[in-house]
Amino acid sequence: MTDDQITYRHSGLVCTDHTLDVPLDHARPDGPGISVFAREVVAEGMEGRELPRLLWLQGGPGGRAERPNAAGAWLRRALKEFRVVLLDQRGTGRSTPADRTTLAGRADAAQYLTYFRADSIVRDAELLRRRLQGDRPWTVLGQSFGGFATLTYLGLAPEGLDRALITGGLPTLTGHADDVYRAAYRRTVAANDRYFERYPLDRALAARVATHLADHDVRMPSGERLSVRRFQTLGITFGTASAFDSLHYLLECAFVPGRGGPVLSDTFLRGVDSVVSLAPRPLYAILHEAIYAQGGRPTAWSADRVRAEFPEFDASAGGPLHFTGEMMYPWMFDEDPALVPLKATADALAHRADWPALYDLDRLAANTVPVAAAVYRQDMYVDHDHALTTASRVRGLSTWVSEAHLHDGVKADPGVLDRLLSLAQD
């Protein structure tokens, strides 16, 4: 493993960039390798102090780590007492990229991506920890999918952890993807109800947009066609604090006068494209169901199959239009140009049956690492009941159930991290 590092200053921060070569398959350390990127951040004036390190594991899968020039509430709070390590998980950010360009030419793309799940991310983190601080453990803060990875960390390498903090990221330990999406559709129906209760006039407006899309070949400024079902995926943002308002203000500028009558505006279509396009994070689509895959049962496009149990989301059924949530569908690999070259890869992963376990249930039951988790009652992305069941199976895990925060609570309110640090010390 090599470690090339660069240190620089900006915006009151001292940043050190690390690029490390790691094995693709950690069971074959002499086999093919990839690189992972991490940025260590410390508040200016504190760089000479002996501060403990905190590793941030972001949500996803497939999203790069937060950049410090747009620091969320958690990062501003963490920098008061930690050196913060921002790891671009495999395939994201400045780590070896995995997208339509780099994957399309690989005959083994599906097999290659089996090494991009939480178990490999944890092993990368362990190599990074040893490089930065030897045998000393560090604190990990896992948000959403980062919380899933933190549970994998507790089972795989607990000796590397001083404390584990989890926000909106306690998954089912043993449930199938069908269980995850069945619960997710119920939460998404409830989120739609809350949205249209806040903005009741938007129900008719959303239906009008859907009717227009069904009757016309509408192209976004990128040239991509906007279908009704793709329009429905705008609900993926419903789980964050400002999402309802953002969608409302997008819908209010949907129509402008055209030669033959109202047409959808470029302002609206560009705003839709910025949400529905998966070009910046293709792994989010490819691996979304794979992060739940364990044992001998494939996911088999779980979200698409389970959707049939919820007729509310059938836009052709004649009822009120409902937006979908955090679900990936096979048709996305026909309609999103960033995903089209990856269709065969995604389908192969969906039908793979030999996934290894992600969680060591025995080690979690005997855990000795202090763990604190924020569970959000109205979390649209991670099921509240699944989270509490998982919490009960991890020895020494303290939970804080918040009625006030949504899934991005740790990014919106520094008090969330304060609460977790306090819980992990009790």
BAMIKOL-734758 format. One record per residue (C-alpha): residue in three letters; x, y, z. Coordinates in nm, 4 decimals. Layout:
! residues N
+-----+----------+----------+----------+
!   r !       xx !       yy !       zz !
+-----+----------+----------+----------+
! ALA !        X !        Y !        Z !
...
+-----+----------+----------+----------+
//
This chain:
! residues 426
+-----+----------+----------+----------+
!   r !       xx !       yy !       zz !
+-----+----------+----------+----------+
! MET !   0.0000 !   0.0000 !   0.0000 !
! THR !   0.1352 !   0.3388 !  -0.0951 !
! ASP !   0.0392 !   0.6675 !   0.0688 !
! ASP !   0.0801 !   0.9866 !  -0.1294 !
! GLN !  -0.0195 !   1.2889 !   0.0764 !
! ILE !  -0.0556 !   1.6613 !   0.0171 !
! THR !  -0.1251 !   1.9234 !   0.2860 !
! TYR !  -0.2835 !   2.2625 !   0.2206 !
! ARG !  -0.4927 !   2.5305 !   0.3930 !
! HIS !  -0.8241 !   2.6886 !   0.3052 !
! SER !  -1.1289 !   2.8427 !   0.4736 !
! GLY !  -0.9800 !   2.8155 !   0.8212 !
! LEU !  -0.8979 !   2.4462 !   0.7798 !
! VAL !  -0.5812 !   2.2460 !   0.7381 !
! CYS !  -0.6375 !   1.9566 !   0.4982 !
! THR !  -0.4143 !   1.6604 !   0.4243 !
! ASP !  -0.5069 !   1.4499 !   0.1229 !
! HIS !  -0.4138 !   1.0814 !   0.1235 !
! THR !  -0.4269 !   0.8442 !  -0.1713 !
! LEU !  -0.3703 !   0.4807 !  -0.0841 !
! ASP !  -0.3367 !   0.1715 !  -0.3000 !
! VAL !  -0.5398 !  -0.1167 !  -0.1558 !
! PRO !  -0.6261 !  -0.4670 !  -0.2764 !
! LEU !  -0.9480 !  -0.5012 !  -0.4730 !
! ASP !  -1.0089 !  -0.8240 !  -0.2821 !
! HIS !  -0.8616 !  -0.8071 !   0.0656 !
! ALA !  -0.8463 !  -1.1878 !   0.0731 !
! ARG !  -0.5941 !  -1.1596 !  -0.2124 !
! PRO !  -0.3523 !  -0.8853 !  -0.1015 !
! ASP !  -0.1192 !  -0.9602 !  -0.3939 !
! GLY !  -0.3988 !  -0.9442 !  -0.6503 !
! PRO !  -0.5323 !  -0.6474 !  -0.8492 !
! GLY !  -0.5527 !  -0.3188 !  -0.6636 !
! ILE !  -0.7482 !   0.0045 !  -0.6632 !
! SER !  -0.6913 !   0.3382 !  -0.4935 !
! VAL !  -0.8932 !   0.5023 !  -0.2194 !
! PHE !  -0.8812 !   0.8694 !  -0.1319 !
! ALA !  -0.9213 !   1.0260 !   0.2117 !
! ARG !  -0.8990 !   1.3857 !   0.3279 !
! GLU !  -0.7964 !   1.4590 !   0.6866 !
! VAL !  -0.9294 !   1.7915 !   0.8150 !
! VAL !  -0.8341 !   1.9857 !   1.1272 !
! ALA !  -0.9330 !   2.3347 !   1.2354 !
! GLU !  -0.6599 !   2.5900 !   1.1701 !
! GLY !  -0.4667 !   2.6611 !   1.4883 !
! MET !  -0.5288 !   2.3082 !   1.6210 !
! GLU !  -0.3081 !   2.1215 !   1.3753 !
! GLY !  -0.0234 !   2.0940 !   1.6260 !
! ARG !  -0.2385 !   1.9352 !   1.8960 !
! GLU !  -0.2711 !   1.5673 !   1.9740 !
! LEU !  -0.6332 !   1.5265 !   1.8723 !
! PRO !  -0.8187 !   1.1973 !   1.8361 !
! ARG !  -0.9396 !   1.1071 !   1.4876 !
! LEU !  -1.3001 !   1.0629 !   1.3784 !
! LEU !  -1.3747 !   0.8731 !   1.0562 !
! TRP !  -1.6844 !   0.9882 !   0.8685 !
! LEU !  -1.8641 !   0.7161 !   0.6728 !
! GLN !  -2.1186 !   0.8876 !   0.4522 !
! GLY !  -2.4490 !   0.7661 !   0.3206 !
! GLY !  -2.5057 !   0.6018 !  -0.0121 !
! PRO !  -2.3889 !   0.3704 !  -0.1409 !
! GLY !  -2.2057 !   0.5530 !  -0.4135 !
! GLY !  -2.1827 !   0.9075 !  -0.2783 !
! ARG !  -1.8488 !   1.0754 !  -0.2185 !
! ALA !  -1.7541 !   1.2062 !   0.1251 !
! GLU !  -1.8573 !   1.5565 !   0.2246 !
! ARG !  -1.6257 !   1.8343 !   0.1098 !
! PRO !  -1.5158 !   2.0708 !   0.3894 !
! ASN !  -1.5986 !   2.3900 !   0.1990 !
! ALA !  -1.9679 !   2.3028 !   0.2476 !
! ALA !  -1.9412 !   2.1710 !   0.5994 !
! GLY !  -2.2537 !   2.0237 !   0.7501 !
! ALA !  -2.3449 !   2.0813 !   1.1125 !
! TRP !  -2.1788 !   1.7576 !   1.2240 !
! LEU !  -1.8426 !   1.8563 !   1.0740 !
! ARG !  -1.8351 !   2.2012 !   1.2337 !
! ARG !  -1.9076 !   2.0359 !   1.5686 !
! ALA !  -1.6610 !   1.7501 !   1.5211 !
! LEU !  -1.3714 !   1.9825 !   1.4360 !
! LYS !  -1.3879 !   2.1285 !   1.7843 !
! GLU !  -1.2250 !   1.8149 !   1.9257 !
! PHE !  -1.1294 !   1.5777 !   1.6423 !
! ARG !  -0.9161 !   1.5409 !   1.3380 !
! VAL !  -1.1848 !   1.4384 !   1.0909 !
! VAL !  -1.1111 !   1.1840 !   0.8189 !
! LEU !  -1.3354 !   1.2020 !   0.5118 !
! LEU !  -1.3071 !   0.8758 !   0.3171 !
! ASP !  -1.4257 !   0.8581 !  -0.0424 !
! GLN !  -1.5646 !   0.5065 !  -0.0350 !
! ARG !  -1.4675 !   0.2727 !  -0.3167 !
! GLY !  -1.5704 !   0.3951 !  -0.6597 !
! THR !  -1.6614 !   0.7463 !  -0.5449 !
! GLY !  -1.5045 !   1.0908 !  -0.5476 !
! ARG !  -1.1280 !   1.0738 !  -0.5958 !
! SER !  -1.1041 !   0.7011 !  -0.5285 !
! THR !  -1.0721 !   0.4750 !  -0.8334 !
! PRO !  -1.3950 !   0.5604 !  -1.0181 !
! ALA !  -1.6682 !   0.3109 !  -1.1000 !
! ASP !  -1.9079 !   0.4497 !  -1.3586 !
! ARG !  -2.0280 !   0.3918 !  -1.7143 !
! THR !  -1.6886 !   0.4922 !  -1.8546 !
! THR !  -1.4703 !   0.2714 !  -1.6376 !
! LEU !  -1.7088 !  -0.0239 !  -1.6037 !
! ALA !  -1.8559 !  -0.0536 !  -1.9527 !
! GLY !  -1.5419 !  -0.2146 !  -2.0928 !
! ARG !  -1.5044 !  -0.4700 !  -1.8136 !
! ALA !  -1.6279 !  -0.8199 !  -1.8898 !
! ASP !  -1.6100 !  -0.8891 !  -1.5156 !
! ALA !  -1.7916 !  -0.5712 !  -1.4055 !
! ALA !  -2.0502 !  -0.7505 !  -1.1915 !
! GLN !  -1.7870 !  -0.9589 !  -1.0133 !
! TYR !  -1.5684 !  -0.6492 !  -0.9733 !
! LEU !  -1.8501 !  -0.4606 !  -0.7989 !
! THR !  -1.9060 !  -0.7373 !  -0.5434 !
! TYR !  -1.5971 !  -0.5888 !  -0.3754 !
! PHE !  -1.7595 !  -0.2476 !  -0.3313 !
! ARG !  -1.9845 !  -0.3288 !  -0.0364 !
! ALA !  -1.9469 !  -0.2465 !   0.3322 !
! ASP !  -1.7057 !  -0.5298 !   0.4146 !
! SER !  -1.4474 !  -0.4026 !   0.1657 !
! ILE !  -1.5008 !  -0.0410 !   0.2749 !
! VAL !  -1.4299 !  -0.1395 !   0.6358 !
! ARG !  -1.1091 !  -0.3198 !   0.5389 !
! ASP !  -0.9983 !  -0.0120 !   0.3449 !
! ALA !  -1.0688 !   0.1987 !   0.6522 !
! GLU !  -0.8586 !  -0.0320 !   0.8652 !
! LEU !  -0.5599 !   0.0028 !   0.6322 !
! LEU !  -0.6049 !   0.3784 !   0.6457 !
! ARG !  -0.6302 !   0.3808 !   1.0266 !
! ARG !  -0.3093 !   0.1841 !   1.0643 !
! ARG !  -0.1338 !   0.4146 !   0.8213 !
! LEU !  -0.2444 !   0.7250 !   1.0107 !
! GLN !  -0.2167 !   0.6109 !   1.3724 !
! GLY !  -0.0862 !   0.2577 !   1.4022 !
! ASP !  -0.2687 !   0.0375 !   1.6509 !
! ARG !  -0.4670 !   0.3172 !   1.8171 !
! PRO !  -0.8440 !   0.2928 !   1.7603 !
! TRP !  -1.0533 !   0.5812 !   1.6320 !
! THR !  -1.4109 !   0.7032 !   1.6546 !
! VAL !  -1.6401 !   0.6307 !   1.3609 !
! LEU !  -1.9478 !   0.8343 !   1.2698 !
! GLY !  -2.1689 !   0.6537 !   1.0198 !
! GLN !  -2.4594 !   0.8296 !   0.8476 !
! SER !  -2.7265 !   0.6178 !   0.6738 !
! PHE !  -2.5376 !   0.3546 !   0.4671 !
! GLY !  -2.2326 !   0.4650 !   0.6654 !
! GLY !  -2.4167 !   0.3333 !   0.9714 !
! PHE !  -2.4642 !  -0.0002 !   0.7950 !
! ALA !  -2.0889 !  -0.0069 !   0.7336 !
! THR !  -2.0273 !   0.0817 !   1.0990 !
! LEU !  -2.2189 !  -0.2292 !   1.2082 !
! THR !  -2.0065 !  -0.4315 !   0.9688 !
! TYR !  -1.7007 !  -0.2656 !   1.1261 !
! LEU !  -1.8136 !  -0.3704 !   1.4756 !
! GLY !  -1.8269 !  -0.7311 !   1.3639 !
! LEU !  -1.5241 !  -0.7351 !   1.1388 !
! ALA !  -1.2629 !  -0.5219 !   1.3189 !
! PRO !  -1.3896 !  -0.3934 !   1.6555 !
! GLU !  -1.0306 !  -0.3494 !   1.7725 !
! GLY !  -1.0111 !  -0.0509 !   1.5384 !
! LEU !  -1.2929 !   0.1355 !   1.7119 !
! ASP !  -1.2809 !   0.3519 !   2.0213 !
! ARG !  -1.6468 !   0.4542 !   1.9802 !
! ALA !  -1.9113 !   0.4014 !   1.7124 !
! LEU !  -2.1725 !   0.6684 !   1.6417 !
! ILE !  -2.4595 !   0.5976 !   1.4023 !
! THR !  -2.7187 !   0.8375 !   1.2623 !
! GLY !  -3.0170 !   0.7103 !   1.0650 !
! GLY !  -2.8266 !   0.3936 !   0.9836 !
! LEU !  -2.9405 !   0.0822 !   1.1716 !
! PRO !  -3.0510 !  -0.1679 !   0.9048 !
! THR !  -3.2148 !  -0.5037 !   0.9461 !
! LEU !  -2.9387 !  -0.7543 !   1.0218 !
! THR !  -3.1085 !  -1.0593 !   0.8743 !
! GLY !  -3.4050 !  -0.9416 !   0.6678 !
! HIS !  -3.4233 !  -0.9763 !   0.2904 !
! ALA !  -3.4398 !  -0.6767 !   0.0568 !
! ASP !  -3.8118 !  -0.7502 !   0.0116 !
! ASP !  -3.8652 !  -0.6760 !   0.3814 !
! VAL !  -3.6710 !  -0.3515 !   0.3461 !
! TYR !  -3.8664 !  -0.2246 !   0.0460 !
! ARG !  -4.2039 !  -0.3377 !   0.1731 !
! ALA !  -4.1493 !  -0.1219 !   0.4797 !
! ALA !  -4.0043 !   0.1571 !   0.2640 !
! TYR !  -4.3142 !   0.1777 !   0.0443 !
! ARG !  -4.5345 !   0.2161 !   0.3496 !
! ARG !  -4.3164 !   0.5006 !   0.4763 !
! THR !  -4.3164 !   0.6621 !   0.1336 !
! VAL !  -4.6966 !   0.6597 !   0.1199 !
! ALA !  -4.6944 !   0.8380 !   0.4568 !
! ALA !  -4.4391 !   1.0913 !   0.3280 !
! ASN !  -4.6630 !   1.1649 !   0.0283 !
! ASP !  -4.9535 !   1.2223 !   0.2654 !
! ARG !  -4.7465 !   1.4695 !   0.4667 !
! TYR !  -4.6319 !   1.6490 !   0.1528 !
! PHE !  -4.9794 !   1.6963 !   0.0075 !
! GLU !  -5.1149 !   1.7933 !   0.3478 !
! ARG !  -4.8620 !   2.0776 !   0.3513 !
! TYR !  -4.9205 !   2.1708 !  -0.0136 !
! PRO !  -5.2723 !   2.0488 !  -0.1052 !
! LEU !  -5.2852 !   2.2331 !  -0.4378 !
! ASP !  -4.9776 !   2.0415 !  -0.5544 !
! ARG !  -5.1792 !   1.7208 !  -0.5874 !
! ALA !  -5.3657 !   1.8531 !  -0.8884 !
! LEU !  -5.0482 !   2.0141 !  -1.0255 !
! ALA !  -4.8471 !   1.6920 !  -0.9988 !
! ALA !  -5.1287 !   1.5017 !  -1.1705 !
! ARG !  -5.1345 !   1.7636 !  -1.4459 !
! VAL !  -4.7606 !   1.7208 !  -1.5032 !
! ALA !  -4.8005 !   1.3417 !  -1.5158 !
! THR !  -5.0842 !   1.3679 !  -1.7689 !
! HIS !  -4.8754 !   1.6000 !  -1.9841 !
! LEU !  -4.5824 !   1.3591 !  -1.9742 !
! ALA !  -4.8052 !   1.0664 !  -2.0663 !
! ASP !  -4.9425 !   1.2553 !  -2.3685 !
! HIS !  -4.6201 !   1.4134 !  -2.4955 !
! ASP !  -4.2593 !   1.3199 !  -2.5678 !
! VAL !  -4.0999 !   1.5657 !  -2.3248 !
! ARG !  -3.7226 !   1.6090 !  -2.3318 !
! MET !  -3.5145 !   1.7575 !  -2.0557 !
! PRO !  -3.2458 !   2.0098 !  -2.1569 !
! SER !  -2.9972 !   1.7189 !  -2.1548 !
! GLY !  -3.1985 !   1.5505 !  -2.4329 !
! GLU !  -3.3248 !   1.2708 !  -2.2096 !
! ARG !  -3.6924 !   1.1856 !  -2.2165 !
! LEU !  -3.8861 !   1.2524 !  -1.8976 !
! SER !  -4.1374 !   0.9742 !  -1.8432 !
! VAL !  -4.4134 !   0.9661 !  -1.5838 !
! ARG !  -4.2367 !   0.7024 !  -1.3786 !
! ARG !  -3.9142 !   0.8999 !  -1.3823 !
! PHE !  -4.1046 !   1.2111 !  -1.2736 !
! GLN !  -4.2414 !   1.0086 !  -0.9813 !
! THR !  -3.8880 !   0.9424 !  -0.8554 !
! LEU !  -3.8671 !   1.3052 !  -0.7377 !
! GLY !  -4.0002 !   1.1690 !  -0.4090 !
! ILE !  -3.6543 !   1.0299 !  -0.3354 !
! THR !  -3.5792 !   1.3604 !  -0.1643 !
! PHE !  -3.8780 !   1.3467 !   0.0727 !
! GLY !  -3.6708 !   1.2240 !   0.3645 !
! THR !  -3.4652 !   1.5399 !   0.4129 !
! ALA !  -3.5566 !   1.8545 !   0.6025 !
! SER !  -3.5993 !   2.0928 !   0.3068 !
! ALA !  -3.7207 !   1.8489 !   0.0423 !
! PHE !  -4.0936 !   1.9243 !   0.0623 !
! ASP !  -4.0345 !   2.2930 !   0.0065 !
! SER !  -3.7861 !   2.2293 !  -0.2767 !
! LEU !  -4.0315 !   2.0125 !  -0.4690 !
! HIS !  -4.3132 !   2.2595 !  -0.4137 !
! TYR !  -4.1116 !   2.5491 !  -0.5528 !
! LEU !  -4.0079 !   2.3350 !  -0.8479 !
! LEU !  -4.3660 !   2.2370 !  -0.9269 !
! GLU !  -4.4949 !   2.5925 !  -0.9066 !
! CYS !  -4.2891 !   2.6852 !  -1.2135 !
! ALA !  -4.3749 !   2.3698 !  -1.4101 !
! PHE !  -4.5821 !   2.5184 !  -1.6928 !
! VAL !  -4.5296 !   2.8096 !  -1.9297 !
! PRO !  -4.7358 !   2.9140 !  -2.2347 !
! GLY !  -4.6443 !   2.7367 !  -2.5593 !
! ARG !  -4.7626 !   2.7658 !  -2.9184 !
! GLY !  -5.0209 !   2.4938 !  -2.8829 !
! GLY !  -5.0924 !   2.5402 !  -2.5165 !
! PRO !  -4.9046 !   2.5012 !  -2.1858 !
! VAL !  -4.5685 !   2.3230 !  -2.1955 !
! LEU !  -4.3219 !   2.2275 !  -1.9257 !
! SER !  -4.0635 !   2.4979 !  -1.8659 !
! ASP !  -3.6894 !   2.4554 !  -1.9026 !
! THR !  -3.6546 !   2.5791 !  -1.5459 !
! PHE !  -3.8730 !   2.2933 !  -1.4264 !
! LEU !  -3.7139 !   2.0333 !  -1.6512 !
! ARG !  -3.3616 !   2.1319 !  -1.5544 !
! GLY !  -3.4571 !   2.1143 !  -1.1878 !
! VAL !  -3.6059 !   1.7684 !  -1.2377 !
! ASP !  -3.2942 !   1.6514 !  -1.4201 !
! SER !  -3.0729 !   1.7616 !  -1.1300 !
! VAL !  -3.2638 !   1.5243 !  -0.9019 !
! VAL !  -3.3450 !   1.2234 !  -1.1195 !
! SER !  -3.0167 !   1.1883 !  -1.3082 !
! LEU !  -2.7851 !   0.9345 !  -1.1497 !
! ALA !  -2.4822 !   1.0432 !  -1.3510 !
! PRO !  -2.3013 !   1.1779 !  -1.0401 !
! ARG !  -2.3590 !   0.8554 !  -0.8433 !
! PRO !  -2.4196 !   0.5499 !  -1.0612 !
! LEU !  -2.3167 !   0.3103 !  -0.7831 !
! TYR !  -2.6187 !   0.4306 !  -0.5869 !
! ALA !  -2.8367 !   0.2652 !  -0.8505 !
! ILE !  -2.6218 !  -0.0410 !  -0.9184 !
! LEU !  -2.5518 !  -0.1391 !  -0.5577 !
! HIS !  -2.8602 !  -0.0123 !  -0.3793 !
! GLU !  -3.0188 !  -0.3538 !  -0.3379 !
! ALA !  -2.6860 !  -0.5336 !  -0.3057 !
! ILE !  -2.6197 !  -0.3616 !   0.0273 !
! TYR !  -2.9023 !  -0.5757 !   0.1700 !
! ALA !  -2.8006 !  -0.9010 !  -0.0039 !
! GLN !  -2.6846 !  -1.1890 !   0.2156 !
! GLY !  -2.7050 !  -1.5651 !   0.1983 !
! GLY !  -2.8354 !  -1.7665 !  -0.0947 !
! ARG !  -3.1307 !  -1.5547 !  -0.2032 !
! PRO !  -3.0947 !  -1.2926 !  -0.4779 !
! THR !  -3.2580 !  -0.9519 !  -0.4508 !
! ALA !  -3.4036 !  -1.0004 !  -0.8010 !
! TRP !  -3.5048 !  -0.6337 !  -0.8407 !
! SER !  -3.6827 !  -0.6332 !  -0.5093 !
! ALA !  -3.8121 !  -0.2752 !  -0.5210 !
! ASP !  -3.9688 !  -0.3348 !  -0.8609 !
! ARG !  -4.1384 !  -0.6585 !  -0.7545 !
! VAL !  -4.2644 !  -0.5262 !  -0.4212 !
! ARG !  -4.4050 !  -0.2136 !  -0.5875 !
! ALA !  -4.6858 !  -0.4292 !  -0.7294 !
! GLU !  -4.8152 !  -0.4698 !  -0.3731 !
! PHE !  -4.8722 !  -0.0937 !  -0.3523 !
! PRO !  -5.1174 !   0.0195 !  -0.6236 !
! GLU !  -5.0878 !   0.3764 !  -0.4955 !
! PHE !  -4.7719 !   0.4083 !  -0.7054 !
! ASP !  -4.9369 !   0.2975 !  -1.0312 !
! ALA !  -4.9795 !   0.6279 !  -1.2126 !
! SER !  -5.2057 !   0.4672 !  -1.4723 !
! ALA !  -5.4569 !   0.3369 !  -1.2174 !
! GLY !  -5.6517 !   0.6603 !  -1.2024 !
! GLY !  -5.5959 !   0.7455 !  -0.8364 !
! PRO !  -5.3970 !   1.0351 !  -0.6910 !
! LEU !  -5.0366 !   1.0490 !  -0.8102 !
! HIS !  -4.7775 !   0.9296 !  -0.5568 !
! PHE !  -4.4064 !   0.9979 !  -0.5749 !
! THR !  -4.1749 !   0.7030 !  -0.5152 !
! GLY !  -3.8895 !   0.7047 !  -0.2659 !
! GLU !  -3.5499 !   0.5394 !  -0.2287 !
! MET !  -3.6068 !   0.2595 !  -0.4773 !
! MET !  -3.4072 !   0.1577 !  -0.7843 !
! TYR !  -3.5847 !   0.0000 !  -1.0812 !
! PRO !  -3.4595 !  -0.1971 !  -1.3830 !
! TRP !  -3.6209 !   0.0504 !  -1.6261 !
! MET !  -3.3853 !   0.3207 !  -1.4948 !
! PHE !  -3.1109 !   0.1392 !  -1.6848 !
! ASP !  -3.3074 !   0.2038 !  -2.0046 !
! GLU !  -3.3973 !   0.5685 !  -1.9413 !
! ASP !  -3.0925 !   0.7226 !  -1.7700 !
! PRO !  -2.7985 !   0.7519 !  -2.0146 !
! ALA !  -2.5533 !   0.7303 !  -1.7245 !
! LEU !  -2.6905 !   0.3850 !  -1.6442 !
! VAL !  -2.7681 !   0.2388 !  -1.9894 !
! PRO !  -2.4189 !   0.0867 !  -2.0420 !
! LEU !  -2.4442 !  -0.0732 !  -1.6977 !
! LYS !  -2.7749 !  -0.2544 !  -1.7473 !
! ALA !  -2.6285 !  -0.6038 !  -1.7866 !
! THR !  -2.4022 !  -0.5493 !  -1.4847 !
! ALA !  -2.6926 !  -0.4371 !  -1.2663 !
! ASP !  -2.9046 !  -0.7316 !  -1.3773 !
! ALA !  -2.6253 !  -0.9783 !  -1.3009 !
! LEU !  -2.5888 !  -0.8349 !  -0.9497 !
! ALA !  -2.9666 !  -0.8476 !  -0.8969 !
! HIS !  -2.9658 !  -1.2202 !  -0.9716 !
! ARG !  -2.6502 !  -1.3106 !  -0.7814 !
! ALA !  -2.7196 !  -1.5608 !  -0.5034 !
! ASP !  -2.3841 !  -1.6221 !  -0.3313 !
! TRP !  -2.3494 !  -1.3064 !  -0.1250 !
! PRO !  -2.1468 !  -1.3340 !   0.1968 !
! ALA !  -2.2903 !  -1.2180 !   0.5292 !
! LEU !  -2.2344 !  -0.8522 !   0.6136 !
! TYR !  -2.2877 !  -0.8706 !   0.9903 !
! ASP !  -2.1281 !  -1.0978 !   1.2511 !
! LEU !  -2.4279 !  -1.1561 !   1.4764 !
! ASP !  -2.2287 !  -1.3298 !   1.7487 !
! ARG !  -1.9697 !  -1.0533 !   1.7732 !
! LEU !  -2.2412 !  -0.7873 !   1.7735 !
! ALA !  -2.4166 !  -0.9694 !   2.0582 !
! ALA !  -2.0891 !  -0.9727 !   2.2539 !
! ASN !  -1.9818 !  -0.6198 !   2.1529 !
! THR !  -1.7667 !  -0.4183 !   2.3957 !
! VAL !  -1.7263 !  -0.0980 !   2.1894 !
! PRO !  -1.9436 !   0.1934 !   2.3124 !
! VAL !  -2.2113 !   0.2525 !   2.0465 !
! ALA !  -2.4680 !   0.5322 !   2.0266 !
! ALA !  -2.7308 !   0.5569 !   1.7541 !
! ALA !  -2.9816 !   0.8246 !   1.6565 !
! VAL !  -3.3051 !   0.6705 !   1.5322 !
! TYR !  -3.5492 !   0.9058 !   1.3620 !
! ARG !  -3.9177 !   0.8302 !   1.4069 !
! GLN !  -4.0113 !   0.9739 !   1.0647 !
! ASP !  -3.7058 !   0.8496 !   0.8753 !
! MET !  -3.8207 !   0.7715 !   0.5209 !
! TYR !  -3.5039 !   0.5855 !   0.4254 !
! VAL !  -3.4356 !   0.3567 !   0.7228 !
! ASP !  -3.7206 !   0.1796 !   0.8950 !
! HIS !  -3.7735 !   0.2795 !   1.2583 !
! ASP !  -3.8874 !  -0.0685 !   1.3671 !
! HIS !  -3.6016 !  -0.2428 !   1.1887 !
! ALA !  -3.3596 !  -0.0003 !   1.3544 !
! LEU !  -3.4832 !  -0.0665 !   1.7067 !
! THR !  -3.4812 !  -0.4434 !   1.6512 !
! THR !  -3.1194 !  -0.4198 !   1.5368 !
! ALA !  -3.0281 !  -0.1989 !   1.8327 !
! SER !  -3.1564 !  -0.4664 !   2.0683 !
! ARG !  -2.9153 !  -0.7183 !   1.9139 !
! VAL !  -2.5983 !  -0.5129 !   1.9635 !
! ARG !  -2.4605 !  -0.5311 !   2.3145 !
! GLY !  -2.3953 !  -0.1915 !   2.4690 !
! LEU !  -2.5742 !   0.0079 !   2.1985 !
! SER !  -2.7576 !   0.3140 !   2.3338 !
! THR !  -3.0337 !   0.4641 !   2.1224 !
! TRP !  -3.1801 !   0.8111 !   2.1054 !
! VAL !  -3.5156 !   0.8191 !   1.9265 !
! SER !  -3.5849 !   1.1641 !   1.7841 !
! GLU !  -3.9322 !   1.2816 !   1.6904 !
! ALA !  -3.8032 !   1.6111 !   1.5521 !
! HIS !  -3.5331 !   1.5158 !   1.3023 !
! LEU !  -3.5481 !   1.3617 !   0.9587 !
! HIS !  -3.2840 !   1.1434 !   0.7949 !
! ASP !  -3.0343 !   1.4270 !   0.7551 !
! GLY !  -3.0594 !   1.5392 !   1.1181 !
! VAL !  -2.6856 !   1.5142 !   1.1841 !
! LYS !  -2.6166 !   1.7496 !   0.8917 !
! ALA !  -2.8803 !   2.0006 !   1.0022 !
! ASP !  -2.8289 !   2.0122 !   1.3784 !
! PRO !  -2.4929 !   1.9961 !   1.5619 !
! GLY !  -2.6875 !   1.8885 !   1.8709 !
! VAL !  -2.7297 !   1.5417 !   1.7175 !
! LEU !  -2.3565 !   1.4740 !   1.7342 !
! ASP !  -2.3419 !   1.6275 !   2.0810 !
! ARG !  -2.6131 !   1.3875 !   2.1969 !
! LEU !  -2.4381 !   1.0836 !   2.0507 !
! LEU !  -2.0989 !   1.1713 !   2.1959 !
! SER !  -2.2628 !   1.2050 !   2.5367 !
! LEU !  -2.4460 !   0.8720 !   2.5012 !
! ALA !  -2.1289 !   0.6910 !   2.3962 !
! GLN !  -1.9499 !   0.8130 !   2.7098 !
! ASP !  -2.2223 !   0.7174 !   2.9589 !
+-----+----------+----------+----------+
//
